[in-house]
Amino acid sequence: MSDPSLAYSTPLTAPPAATGMEPLLGGGLRQKAVWVDEAVCIGCRYCAHVAAHTFVVESNWGRSRAIRQDGDSTERIQEAIDTCPVDCIHWVAYEELPALERRLDEQEIMPLGVPTPARPRRTLPRPPAPRP
C-alpha cells in the first residue's frame, strides 16, 4: 500500500520561466494601449462586436470603452479600430492613459439618445406645417 499523504505533496522543481504566452498575460505583451475617446464615440457598437473581450458599450452613456488591454489579439483590436466610423479608438502609450482619463473626466459627456436642454422638446400633436 502506498502512503495517502503522498497525494498532497508536490515535486520540488522550479517554476518555468515566463514566456509571455501565459493565459494570464493574454499572449505577447504590447508596447501600446488601446484608448476610446468617449466624447467622439457615437455608440455604433462595431468595436464591441469585433473585439468583445476588449470593448464594451457602457450602459449609462451608450458609448464604447476599453475594459481590458489584453482581452483580444492585436490583430482583432486593430480590426475593431478599422471598423470605427468616427475614428475614436487609438493606440496610445501606456504612460498617456492617466492623463487621457483625467481629460475625459473633465469633459461634459451627455448620454446618447437622451434629450438634452439644448434640444427643443417635441410636443404632440405637432403643429401643422405652414402652407406655401
CNS distance restraints for C-alpha pairs under 8 A (distance, minus, plus):
assign (resid   5 and name CA) (resid   9 and name CA) 7.08 0.50 0.50
assign (resid  18 and name CA) (resid  22 and name CA) 7.41 0.50 0.50
assign (resid  20 and name CA) (resid  25 and name CA) 6.40 0.50 0.50
assign (resid  20 and name CA) (resid  26 and name CA) 7.90 0.50 0.50
assign (resid  20 and name CA) (resid  27 and name CA) 5.66 0.50 0.50
assign (resid  20 and name CA) (resid  28 and name CA) 5.21 0.50 0.50
assign (resid  20 and name CA) (resid  29 and name CA) 6.55 0.50 0.50
assign (resid  21 and name CA) (resid  25 and name CA) 6.75 0.50 0.50
assign (resid  21 and name CA) (resid  26 and name CA) 6.71 0.50 0.50
assign (resid  21 and name CA) (resid  27 and name CA) 4.13 0.50 0.50
assign (resid  21 and name CA) (resid  28 and name CA) 5.85 0.50 0.50
assign (resid  22 and name CA) (resid  26 and name CA) 6.49 0.50 0.50
assign (resid  22 and name CA) (resid  27 and name CA) 6.10 0.50 0.50
assign (resid  23 and name CA) (resid  27 and name CA) 6.49 0.50 0.50
assign (resid  25 and name CA) (resid  29 and name CA) 7.27 0.50 0.50
assign (resid  25 and name CA) (resid  70 and name CA) 6.85 0.50 0.50
assign (resid  26 and name CA) (resid  70 and name CA) 5.18 0.50 0.50
assign (resid  26 and name CA) (resid  71 and name CA) 6.76 0.50 0.50
assign (resid  26 and name CA) (resid  72 and name CA) 7.58 0.50 0.50
assign (resid  26 and name CA) (resid  73 and name CA) 7.92 0.50 0.50
assign (resid  27 and name CA) (resid  70 and name CA) 7.81 0.50 0.50
assign (resid  27 and name CA) (resid  73 and name CA) 7.82 0.50 0.50
assign (resid  30 and name CA) (resid  74 and name CA) 7.98 0.50 0.50
assign (resid  31 and name CA) (resid  93 and name CA) 7.16 0.50 0.50
assign (resid  31 and name CA) (resid  94 and name CA) 7.77 0.50 0.50
assign (resid  32 and name CA) (resid  91 and name CA) 5.85 0.50 0.50
assign (resid  32 and name CA) (resid  92 and name CA) 5.43 0.50 0.50
assign (resid  32 and name CA) (resid  93 and name CA) 4.84 0.50 0.50
assign (resid  32 and name CA) (resid  94 and name CA) 5.97 0.50 0.50
assign (resid  33 and name CA) (resid  69 and name CA) 6.35 0.50 0.50
assign (resid  33 and name CA) (resid  91 and name CA) 5.54 0.50 0.50
assign (resid  33 and name CA) (resid  92 and name CA) 5.27 0.50 0.50
assign (resid  33 and name CA) (resid  93 and name CA) 5.83 0.50 0.50
assign (resid  33 and name CA) (resid  94 and name CA) 5.42 0.50 0.50
assign (resid  33 and name CA) (resid  97 and name CA) 7.91 0.50 0.50
assign (resid  34 and name CA) (resid  66 and name CA) 6.87 0.50 0.50
assign (resid  34 and name CA) (resid  69 and name CA) 6.63 0.50 0.50
assign (resid  34 and name CA) (resid  89 and name CA) 6.96 0.50 0.50
assign (resid  34 and name CA) (resid  90 and name CA) 5.73 0.50 0.50
assign (resid  34 and name CA) (resid  91 and name CA) 4.69 0.50 0.50
assign (resid  34 and name CA) (resid  92 and name CA) 6.19 0.50 0.50
assign (resid  35 and name CA) (resid  65 and name CA) 7.77 0.50 0.50
assign (resid  35 and name CA) (resid  66 and name CA) 6.37 0.50 0.50
assign (resid  35 and name CA) (resid  89 and name CA) 5.60 0.50 0.50
assign (resid  35 and name CA) (resid  90 and name CA) 5.23 0.50 0.50
assign (resid  35 and name CA) (resid  91 and name CA) 6.23 0.50 0.50
assign (resid  35 and name CA) (resid  92 and name CA) 6.67 0.50 0.50
assign (resid  35 and name CA) (resid  97 and name CA) 7.69 0.50 0.50
assign (resid  36 and name CA) (resid  41 and name CA) 7.55 0.50 0.50
assign (resid  36 and name CA) (resid  64 and name CA) 6.83 0.50 0.50
assign (resid  36 and name CA) (resid  65 and name CA) 5.80 0.50 0.50
assign (resid  36 and name CA) (resid  66 and name CA) 6.38 0.50 0.50
assign (resid  36 and name CA) (resid  88 and name CA) 5.69 0.50 0.50
assign (resid  36 and name CA) (resid  89 and name CA) 4.43 0.50 0.50
assign (resid  36 and name CA) (resid  90 and name CA) 6.45 0.50 0.50
assign (resid  37 and name CA) (resid  41 and name CA) 6.38 0.50 0.50
assign (resid  37 and name CA) (resid  88 and name CA) 5.15 0.50 0.50
assign (resid  37 and name CA) (resid  89 and name CA) 6.30 0.50 0.50
assign (resid  37 and name CA) (resid  90 and name CA) 7.96 0.50 0.50
assign (resid  37 and name CA) (resid 104 and name CA) 7.79 0.50 0.50
assign (resid  38 and name CA) (resid  63 and name CA) 6.07 0.50 0.50
assign (resid  38 and name CA) (resid  64 and name CA) 6.60 0.50 0.50
assign (resid  38 and name CA) (resid  65 and name CA) 7.11 0.50 0.50
assign (resid  38 and name CA) (resid  88 and name CA) 7.33 0.50 0.50
assign (resid  38 and name CA) (resid 104 and name CA) 7.57 0.50 0.50
assign (resid  39 and name CA) (resid 104 and name CA) 7.56 0.50 0.50
assign (resid  39 and name CA) (resid 107 and name CA) 7.71 0.50 0.50
assign (resid  39 and name CA) (resid 109 and name CA) 6.18 0.50 0.50
assign (resid  40 and name CA) (resid  86 and name CA) 7.19 0.50 0.50
assign (resid  40 and name CA) (resid  88 and name CA) 5.80 0.50 0.50
assign (resid  41 and name CA) (resid  63 and name CA) 5.86 0.50 0.50
assign (resid  41 and name CA) (resid  64 and name CA) 6.68 0.50 0.50
assign (resid  41 and name CA) (resid  86 and name CA) 6.91 0.50 0.50
assign (resid  41 and name CA) (resid  88 and name CA) 5.81 0.50 0.50
assign (resid  42 and name CA) (resid  62 and name CA) 7.99 0.50 0.50
assign (resid  42 and name CA) (resid  63 and name CA) 6.46 0.50 0.50
assign (resid  42 and name CA) (resid  86 and name CA) 7.56 0.50 0.50
assign (resid  42 and name CA) (resid 112 and name CA) 7.46 0.50 0.50
assign (resid  43 and name CA) (resid  57 and name CA) 6.96 0.50 0.50
assign (resid  43 and name CA) (resid  62 and name CA) 5.52 0.50 0.50
assign (resid  43 and name CA) (resid  63 and name CA) 4.56 0.50 0.50
assign (resid  43 and name CA) (resid  64 and name CA) 6.07 0.50 0.50
assign (resid  43 and name CA) (resid 112 and name CA) 7.43 0.50 0.50
assign (resid  45 and name CA) (resid  49 and name CA) 6.30 0.50 0.50
assign (resid  45 and name CA) (resid  56 and name CA) 7.98 0.50 0.50
assign (resid  45 and name CA) (resid  57 and name CA) 6.55 0.50 0.50
assign (resid  45 and name CA) (resid  64 and name CA) 6.94 0.50 0.50
assign (resid  46 and name CA) (resid  50 and name CA) 6.32 0.50 0.50
assign (resid  46 and name CA) (resid  80 and name CA) 6.92 0.50 0.50
assign (resid  46 and name CA) (resid  83 and name CA) 6.42 0.50 0.50
assign (resid  46 and name CA) (resid  84 and name CA) 6.49 0.50 0.50
assign (resid  47 and name CA) (resid  51 and name CA) 5.88 0.50 0.50
assign (resid  47 and name CA) (resid  52 and name CA) 7.46 0.50 0.50
assign (resid  47 and name CA) (resid  55 and name CA) 6.38 0.50 0.50
assign (resid  47 and name CA) (resid  64 and name CA) 7.74 0.50 0.50
assign (resid  47 and name CA) (resid  80 and name CA) 4.52 0.50 0.50
assign (resid  47 and name CA) (resid  81 and name CA) 6.79 0.50 0.50
assign (resid  47 and name CA) (resid  83 and name CA) 6.78 0.50 0.50
assign (resid  47 and name CA) (resid  84 and name CA) 6.57 0.50 0.50
assign (resid  48 and name CA) (resid  52 and name CA) 4.70 0.50 0.50
assign (resid  48 and name CA) (resid  53 and name CA) 7.87 0.50 0.50
assign (resid  48 and name CA) (resid  54 and name CA) 7.40 0.50 0.50
assign (resid  48 and name CA) (resid  55 and name CA) 4.83 0.50 0.50
assign (resid  48 and name CA) (resid  56 and name CA) 5.37 0.50 0.50
assign (resid  48 and name CA) (resid  57 and name CA) 6.83 0.50 0.50
assign (resid  48 and name CA) (resid  64 and name CA) 7.42 0.50 0.50
assign (resid  48 and name CA) (resid  80 and name CA) 7.67 0.50 0.50
assign (resid  50 and name CA) (resid  76 and name CA) 7.00 0.50 0.50
assign (resid  50 and name CA) (resid  77 and name CA) 7.76 0.50 0.50
assign (resid  50 and name CA) (resid  79 and name CA) 7.21 0.50 0.50
assign (resid  50 and name CA) (resid  80 and name CA) 5.48 0.50 0.50
assign (resid  51 and name CA) (resid  55 and name CA) 6.17 0.50 0.50
assign (resid  51 and name CA) (resid  71 and name CA) 7.90 0.50 0.50
assign (resid  51 and name CA) (resid  72 and name CA) 6.22 0.50 0.50
assign (resid  51 and name CA) (resid  76 and name CA) 6.09 0.50 0.50
assign (resid  51 and name CA) (resid  77 and name CA) 5.97 0.50 0.50
assign (resid  51 and name CA) (resid  80 and name CA) 6.19 0.50 0.50
assign (resid  52 and name CA) (resid  56 and name CA) 6.73 0.50 0.50
assign (resid  52 and name CA) (resid  71 and name CA) 7.97 0.50 0.50
assign (resid  52 and name CA) (resid  72 and name CA) 7.84 0.50 0.50
assign (resid  53 and name CA) (resid  67 and name CA) 7.86 0.50 0.50
assign (resid  53 and name CA) (resid  68 and name CA) 6.99 0.50 0.50
assign (resid  53 and name CA) (resid  71 and name CA) 4.54 0.50 0.50
assign (resid  53 and name CA) (resid  72 and name CA) 5.82 0.50 0.50
assign (resid  54 and name CA) (resid  66 and name CA) 5.56 0.50 0.50
assign (resid  54 and name CA) (resid  67 and name CA) 5.58 0.50 0.50
assign (resid  54 and name CA) (resid  68 and name CA) 4.90 0.50 0.50
assign (resid  54 and name CA) (resid  69 and name CA) 6.39 0.50 0.50
assign (resid  54 and name CA) (resid  70 and name CA) 7.12 0.50 0.50
assign (resid  54 and name CA) (resid  71 and name CA) 4.70 0.50 0.50
assign (resid  54 and name CA) (resid  72 and name CA) 5.99 0.50 0.50
assign (resid  54 and name CA) (resid  77 and name CA) 7.55 0.50 0.50
assign (resid  55 and name CA) (resid  64 and name CA) 6.44 0.50 0.50
assign (resid  55 and name CA) (resid  65 and name CA) 5.53 0.50 0.50
assign (resid  55 and name CA) (resid  66 and name CA) 4.56 0.50 0.50
assign (resid  55 and name CA) (resid  67 and name CA) 5.76 0.50 0.50
assign (resid  55 and name CA) (resid  68 and name CA) 7.35 0.50 0.50
assign (resid  56 and name CA) (resid  64 and name CA) 5.55 0.50 0.50
assign (resid  56 and name CA) (resid  65 and name CA) 5.53 0.50 0.50
assign (resid  56 and name CA) (resid  66 and name CA) 6.62 0.50 0.50
assign (resid  56 and name CA) (resid  67 and name CA) 6.75 0.50 0.50
assign (resid  57 and name CA) (resid  62 and name CA) 5.83 0.50 0.50
assign (resid  57 and name CA) (resid  63 and name CA) 5.20 0.50 0.50
assign (resid  57 and name CA) (resid  64 and name CA) 4.16 0.50 0.50
assign (resid  57 and name CA) (resid  65 and name CA) 6.14 0.50 0.50
assign (resid  58 and name CA) (resid  62 and name CA) 5.35 0.50 0.50
assign (resid  58 and name CA) (resid  63 and name CA) 5.55 0.50 0.50
assign (resid  58 and name CA) (resid  64 and name CA) 5.99 0.50 0.50
assign (resid  58 and name CA) (resid  65 and name CA) 6.62 0.50 0.50
assign (resid  59 and name CA) (resid  63 and name CA) 7.76 0.50 0.50
assign (resid  60 and name CA) (resid 111 and name CA) 6.81 0.50 0.50
assign (resid  61 and name CA) (resid 110 and name CA) 7.02 0.50 0.50
assign (resid  61 and name CA) (resid 111 and name CA) 4.20 0.50 0.50
assign (resid  61 and name CA) (resid 112 and name CA) 6.08 0.50 0.50
assign (resid  62 and name CA) (resid 111 and name CA) 6.19 0.50 0.50
assign (resid  62 and name CA) (resid 112 and name CA) 5.55 0.50 0.50
assign (resid  63 and name CA) (resid 111 and name CA) 7.93 0.50 0.50
assign (resid  63 and name CA) (resid 112 and name CA) 7.42 0.50 0.50
assign (resid  72 and name CA) (resid  76 and name CA) 6.20 0.50 0.50
assign (resid  72 and name CA) (resid  77 and name CA) 6.39 0.50 0.50
assign (resid  73 and name CA) (resid  77 and name CA) 6.30 0.50 0.50
assign (resid  74 and name CA) (resid  78 and name CA) 6.06 0.50 0.50
assign (resid  75 and name CA) (resid  79 and name CA) 6.18 0.50 0.50
assign (resid  76 and name CA) (resid  80 and name CA) 6.33 0.50 0.50
assign (resid  77 and name CA) (resid  81 and name CA) 6.23 0.50 0.50
assign (resid  78 and name CA) (resid  82 and name CA) 6.14 0.50 0.50
assign (resid  79 and name CA) (resid  83 and name CA) 6.31 0.50 0.50
assign (resid  80 and name CA) (resid  84 and name CA) 6.57 0.50 0.50
assign (resid  81 and name CA) (resid  87 and name CA) 7.17 0.50 0.50
assign (resid  81 and name CA) (resid  89 and name CA) 5.64 0.50 0.50
assign (resid  81 and name CA) (resid  90 and name CA) 7.18 0.50 0.50
assign (resid  82 and name CA) (resid  87 and name CA) 7.77 0.50 0.50
assign (resid  84 and name CA) (resid  88 and name CA) 6.99 0.50 0.50
assign (resid  84 and name CA) (resid  89 and name CA) 7.27 0.50 0.50
assign (resid  92 and name CA) (resid  96 and name CA) 6.61 0.50 0.50
assign (resid  92 and name CA) (resid  97 and name CA) 7.54 0.50 0.50
assign (resid  93 and name CA) (resid  97 and name CA) 7.22 0.50 0.50
assign (resid  96 and name CA) (resid 100 and name CA) 6.20 0.50 0.50
assign (resid  97 and name CA) (resid 101 and name CA) 6.09 0.50 0.50
assign (resid  98 and name CA) (resid 102 and name CA) 6.23 0.50 0.50
assign (resid  99 and name CA) (resid 103 and name CA) 6.18 0.50 0.50
assign (resid 100 and name CA) (resid 104 and name CA) 6.15 0.50 0.50
assign (resid 101 and name CA) (resid 105 and name CA) 6.18 0.50 0.50
assign (resid 102 and name CA) (resid 106 and name CA) 6.41 0.50 0.50
assign (resid 103 and name CA) (resid 107 and name CA) 6.65 0.50 0.50
assign (resid 110 and name CA) (resid 114 and name CA) 7.64 0.50 0.50
assign (resid 110 and name CA) (resid 116 and name CA) 7.65 0.50 0.50
assign (resid 115 and name CA) (resid 119 and name CA) 6.65 0.50 0.50
assign (resid 115 and name CA) (resid 121 and name CA) 7.81 0.50 0.50
assign (resid 122 and name CA) (resid 126 and name CA) 7.61 0.50 0.50
